[in-house]
């Protein structure tokens, strides 16, 4: 008998519980006050506190948050985790398939009708082994003011479930991180409500006494809620927004952070001019003034001179007015695209300047400087859709390092040449790193491959690895590793959301913090070097040296590890093979004193980074 193809359509309904939707919060740039995590207690309280801190920095970019109990703050958060429970139960799934079909109905017309007319005569049942991972978090919260008055108190239980079946990979660490992130967002939503309530009450009191004075000179522009009038932008499409919502305005110039915002606050208005066509004239010249004519004229003078100096056709280089006293001729979308293009140009020149190529006086390498670099190189490459976060920290107060900023700058430049989207941070403090990671988390899921490269001081504490911000004091007794440093384990599990994760840690350099804590008592387990890490499927982590050992900063321009990595990255070879060559080169250079190590669980075929 002629066999017919039987189309089989299956509808499978998963049995996982749906997590409650996270609260929708809007950024509040108007809050400039301070908050402290006064008391935290209970199992996993430290992880929830980190989620609170991360969410706070995202929602209140102008505010400050601290874990120090000794400082005074406008608001204090008491956090208690009553219970944190991870459980696993059997949740097997039954899969039913037809083992034998009847003959087709002879009256059926056509191939599809005949196939659908066949009935199942016997069924075959298969049991799929599955486990239901469940994480439950019971959180209690109190928010008080500087006078220790209780403003709000609440309690909530959070739960996330994940069913993992035979042949699929699950991550309990990721499940826990998502639950703790939900708890952090809940805390910040309640804090936001408290701040808004207190601001309303304060505003009523002020209005009953005297009118609030405002800057003059911004014209008839509607004010954005929570945004100073002098920082409000009106776009060509009629919409308005706050300057502090754009990373463009947070840029540092002449070693002054958020220089344009400071100018607007001081003068009550601002006009900005920059290059009109950044593709034809890739110069990051920018000028601002209270007078738009002066800003435009000065920008044109500078860009013509710069173009001549760098042998760029001056006819391709002219400036345009981006903002004329708080008003832009661009729509909101055009403005975002234009400022992103400027940041990409500025960052590319910053990278080149840091490694001694095409120096430009219009690019200033400042602490915590950051920008997005998106290369337009469309050459074929194995690793597509890559988002890289590159950090180089060397300017520590008591234990400075020479090479990390060089290492990070050259790695960022190399990744840019491969066509990756790159975020570069140099000498970043804790607040800057948290903001960078929050942005990385928001964008990383849109890319197949996520890369983290970190050069600087690192430490292991109670079996967890941490990277150290530049503002952390490297002395025992003056630093809380749990709160002041940033967990590398959490970065991998929580912030890197791509299918493939690559982590390069040139962070095993010797530092006085580890030595001080190792010599102290009662501070937990601190060992030299970094601790080994468990890696989930699709992850590769490379250390500059084997866990528990110390890496060398190097006498040259780069550390031995980064030097070897740069040497081999251009090879169109699988990353695992490249890391073996890096290991051999470092061992040869250090005469066996330093042995790079990696922990890998990559899946699929070869992973090639270079497009050369």
Secondary structure, DSSP 8 states (H G I E B T S, - for coil): ----------------------------TT---EEEEEEEESTTHHHHHHHHHHHHHHH-TTSEEE--SSS--SEEEEEEEEEEEEEEEE--EEEEEEEEE----TT--SHHHHHHH--EEEEEEEEE-EEEEEEEEEEEEEEEETT--EEEEEEEEEEEEEEEETT----HHHHHHHHHHHHHHHHHHHHHHHHHHHHHHHHHHHHTT------S-S-S----TTS-GGGEEE-TTS-EEEGGGSGGGG--BTTBTTHHHHHHHHHS--EEEEES-TTTS----EEEESSHHHHHHHHHHHHHHHHHHTT--GGG--EEEEEBTTB-SS-HHHHHHHHHHHHHHHHHHHHHHHTTSS--TT----TTEEEEEE-------SS-SEEEEEEE----SSS--SSHHHHHHHHHHHHHHTT-EEEEEES--HHHHHHHHHHHHHHHTTSSEEEEEEEEEEEEETTEEEE--TTS--STTS--HHHHSEEHHHIIIII--SSEEEEEEEEEE--HHHHHHHHSSSS--EESS-------TTEEEEESS-TTS-B---SSSS-HHHHHHHHHHTS-S-HHHHHHHHHHHHHHHTTTS---EEEE---SS-------
